[in-house]
Every structure is written in structure tokens, then in C-alpha cells.
Amino acid sequence: MKIKVFFASAIVGSLFLVSCGGDAPKEEVNPKEETVVEETVVEDAAEEGGMSNKGVGPITSMEIAESIDEALAAKGEEIFTSKCTACHKMDARYVGPPLQGITNKRSPEWIMNMILAPEKMVAEDPDAKALLAEYLAPMANQNLTEDEARAILEYFRTEV
């Protein structure tokens, strides 16, 4: 949005300066022609690392099966509901960011490290720092086990 306002202001300012010129002949402008301004999409700082960022913490690599383990996902939903919904909603901003589709934006290792070691992530990971700057609330460490965090990750995989 800021980029559009900037470009619109630049175009209006340029037109103003040109229209205030002296007695130079004016170029005819076809009102049907549109000026196309190419926008540069600036990614949210929280998404710059994306899928290549594994975060910092106990998880350095993971193998994830292509198919979803429904039993593990159900366990993850129970844990998420009891531990995480005070701050997170799947489809809406709340205290923390919405988590629907998170597995399309973040690597499994990053998600696991954020669940297991949020203090370390916020201190050392640039994406986690950006989220803290945006949401102003550090993620609470729920002291979950790796198995519990893995179950939550599997639940997230169902919410794409």
C-alpha cells in the first residue's frame, strides 16, 4: 500500500511540475492511454527467510512424509487447542499471527524450533525477530516435548 501511495505521489508531483512549465509547446495526451507503473513487491520481513530458514534451536533437519498422519494431526489439534489458542487463531490475527497455511511459508524445522525454543528464536532468528516487532508479544514457551511439537506441526499440515 505504501508503495502505491509513493508511486501515485511521484506521478502527481511530476505532472504538476510539467504542467507548470513555461511557454514550451505542450504534448497532446491521449486520455485513453494508461500509465502503467511496475510495482516492486516488498516481502514482509517475517517471510524473507521463508522455507530455506530452519531457525535456531534443537531441530536441525526433519523428514516429513508426503501423506498426513491423521492420528498424529488429531493429537496435534488437541494440544494446539489446549496450549496455543489463547494467543493464536488459525485464520485471524490475534495476539500472535494466524497459523493457517504456515507450512507453506515456513520450513518444518523453523516451526518446530519456534514451538520448542521461542526465546532462542526471538533472540537469534531474523524472521522470529520480525514477528516480535510486528506482534509485540513474544511467544510463550509451553515446555512441549519434541513429540508434542511434531504433532502440532502435523495438525498445521492439515490447515493449508
ZAFI-972702 format. One record per residue (C-alpha): residue number from 1; residue in three letters; x, y, z. Coordinates in pm, whole numbers, plus 50000, padded with zeros to 5 digits. Example, Ala and Ser with C-alpha at 12.3 -4.5 7.8 and 13.67 -1.06 7.14 Angstrom:
! residues 2
(atom 1,'ala',(51230,49550,50780)) (atom 2,'ser',(51367,49894,50714)) 
***
This chain:
! residues 160
(atom 1,'met',(50000,50000,50000)) (atom 2,'lys',(50282,50241,50087)) (atom 3,'ile',(50448,50166,49755)) (atom 4,'lys',(50130,50252,49562)) (atom 5,'val',(50094,50582,49753)) (atom 6,'phe',(50460,50664,49682)) (atom 7,'phe',(50426,50597,49309)) (atom 8,'ala',(50096,50786,49289)) (atom 9,'ser',(50254,51084,49468)) (atom 10,'ala',(50556,51073,49237)) (atom 11,'ile',(50335,51068,48927)) (atom 12,'val',(50113,51352,49051)) (atom 13,'gly',(50418,51556,49150)) (atom 14,'ser',(50579,51501,48811)) (atom 15,'leu',(50261,51603,48629)) (atom 16,'phe',(50236,51915,48842)) (atom 17,'leu',(50594,52016,48762)) (atom 18,'val',(50545,51953,48390)) (atom 19,'ser',(50216,52142,48379)) (atom 20,'cys',(50377,52445,48545)) (atom 21,'gly',(50631,52480,48263)) (atom 22,'gly',(50681,52797,48060)) (atom 23,'asp',(50567,52862,47705)) (atom 24,'ala',(50705,52539,47564)) (atom 25,'pro',(50464,52355,47335)) (atom 26,'lys',(50259,52100,47521)) (atom 27,'glu',(50242,51741,47412)) (atom 28,'glu',(49894,51611,47350)) (atom 29,'val',(49792,51337,47585)) (atom 30,'asn',(49550,51069,47483)) (atom 31,'pro',(49312,51026,47780)) (atom 32,'lys',(49256,50662,47684)) (atom 33,'glu',(49624,50578,47737)) (atom 34,'glu',(49704,50446,48079)) (atom 35,'thr',(50030,50484,48257)) (atom 36,'val',(50145,50150,48390)) (atom 37,'val',(50372,50166,48689)) (atom 38,'glu',(50558,49846,48763)) (atom 39,'glu',(50534,49770,49133)) (atom 40,'thr',(50811,49611,49327)) (atom 41,'val',(50669,49374,49582)) (atom 42,'val',(50849,49405,49909)) (atom 43,'glu',(50805,49089,50111)) (atom 44,'asp',(50715,49111,50474)) (atom 45,'ala',(51034,49092,50681)) (atom 46,'ala',(50888,48794,50860)) (atom 47,'glu',(50874,48600,50535)) (atom 48,'glu',(51217,48680,50391)) (atom 49,'gly',(51379,48358,50512)) (atom 50,'gly',(51078,48152,50415)) (atom 51,'met',(51121,47781,50355)) (atom 52,'ser',(51501,47791,50349)) (atom 53,'asn',(51528,47922,50704)) (atom 54,'lys',(51544,47639,50959)) (atom 55,'gly',(51560,47871,51259)) (atom 56,'val',(51773,47815,51566)) (atom 57,'gly',(51707,47552,51825)) (atom 58,'pro',(51717,47178,51876)) (atom 59,'ile',(51578,47081,51533)) (atom 60,'thr',(51833,47098,51252)) (atom 61,'ser',(51670,46868,50996)) (atom 62,'met',(51347,46674,50955)) (atom 63,'glu',(51198,46420,50721)) (atom 64,'ile',(50828,46478,50661)) (atom 65,'ala',(50614,46217,50486)) (atom 66,'glu',(50410,46341,50194)) (atom 67,'ser',(50087,46199,50337)) (atom 68,'ile',(49942,46334,50659)) (atom 69,'asp',(49933,46112,50966)) (atom 70,'glu',(49571,46167,51070)) (atom 71,'ala',(49615,46027,51422)) (atom 72,'leu',(49916,46249,51486)) (atom 73,'ala',(49731,46550,51343)) (atom 74,'ala',(49435,46484,51575)) (atom 75,'lys',(49671,46471,51873)) (atom 76,'gly',(49829,46795,51750)) (atom 77,'glu',(49490,46964,51725)) (atom 78,'glu',(49415,46869,52088)) (atom 79,'ile',(49750,47009,52205)) (atom 80,'phe',(49706,47323,51995)) (atom 81,'thr',(49358,47379,52134)) (atom 82,'ser',(49472,47339,52494)) (atom 83,'lys',(49804,47526,52476)) (atom 84,'cys',(49802,47769,52184)) (atom 85,'thr',(49456,47915,52120)) (atom 86,'ala',(49492,48178,52393)) (atom 87,'cys',(49728,48357,52150)) (atom 88,'his',(49673,48203,51805)) (atom 89,'lys',(49378,48155,51573)) (atom 90,'met',(49415,47961,51252)) (atom 91,'asp',(49257,48217,51022)) (atom 92,'ala',(49287,48551,51202)) (atom 93,'arg',(49541,48778,51361)) (atom 94,'tyr',(49514,48760,51739)) (atom 95,'val',(49787,48805,51999)) (atom 96,'gly',(50012,48614,51758)) (atom 97,'pro',(49996,48562,51384)) (atom 98,'pro',(49735,48346,51211)) (atom 99,'leu',(49871,47997,51152)) (atom 100,'gln',(49660,47867,50866)) (atom 101,'gly',(49895,47786,50580)) (atom 102,'ile',(50207,47829,50793)) (atom 103,'thr',(50355,47510,50648)) (atom 104,'asn',(50355,47680,50307)) (atom 105,'lys',(50555,47976,50442)) (atom 106,'arg',(50796,47822,50692)) (atom 107,'ser',(51015,47516,50698)) (atom 108,'pro',(50919,47228,50931)) (atom 109,'glu',(51242,47288,51127)) (atom 110,'trp',(51160,47658,51175)) (atom 111,'ile',(50811,47577,51301)) (atom 112,'met',(50941,47312,51539)) (atom 113,'asn',(51215,47543,51671)) (atom 114,'met',(50965,47825,51723)) (atom 115,'ile',(50745,47592,51928)) (atom 116,'leu',(51031,47433,52124)) (atom 117,'ala',(51268,47728,52174)) (atom 118,'pro',(51080,48056,52122)) (atom 119,'glu',(51320,48256,52342)) (atom 120,'lys',(51622,48147,52138)) (atom 121,'met',(51436,48205,51812)) (atom 122,'val',(51335,48560,51907)) (atom 123,'ala',(51689,48637,52021)) (atom 124,'glu',(51871,48493,51719)) (atom 125,'asp',(51642,48431,51420)) (atom 126,'pro',(51569,48733,51197)) (atom 127,'asp',(51224,48609,51096)) (atom 128,'ala',(51122,48550,51458)) (atom 129,'lys',(51257,48896,51549)) (atom 130,'ala',(51043,49049,51275)) (atom 131,'leu',(50734,48870,51406)) (atom 132,'leu',(50803,49001,51755)) (atom 133,'ala',(50839,49354,51616)) (atom 134,'glu',(50505,49320,51437)) (atom 135,'tyr',(50303,49148,51710)) (atom 136,'leu',(50481,49297,52015)) (atom 137,'ala',(50426,48981,52217)) (atom 138,'pro',(50691,48712,52250)) (atom 139,'met',(50573,48357,52201)) (atom 140,'ala',(50533,48180,52532)) (atom 141,'asn',(50736,47866,52587)) (atom 142,'gln',(50481,47594,52663)) (atom 143,'asn',(50760,47347,52750)) (atom 144,'leu',(50635,47097,52497)) (atom 145,'thr',(50823,46782,52406)) (atom 146,'glu',(50953,46723,52054)) (atom 147,'asp',(50676,46465,52006)) (atom 148,'glu',(50409,46720,52107)) (atom 149,'ala',(50559,46986,51879)) (atom 150,'arg',(50572,46734,51595)) (atom 151,'ala',(50203,46657,51650)) (atom 152,'ile',(50120,47027,51628)) (atom 153,'leu',(50322,47053,51308)) (atom 154,'glu',(50122,46763,51163)) (atom 155,'tyr',(49799,46943,51259)) (atom 156,'phe',(49927,47258,51085)) (atom 157,'arg',(49979,47050,50771)) (atom 158,'thr',(49601,46986,50763)) (atom 159,'glu',(49528,47359,50775)) (atom 160,'val',(49661,47473,50439)) 
***
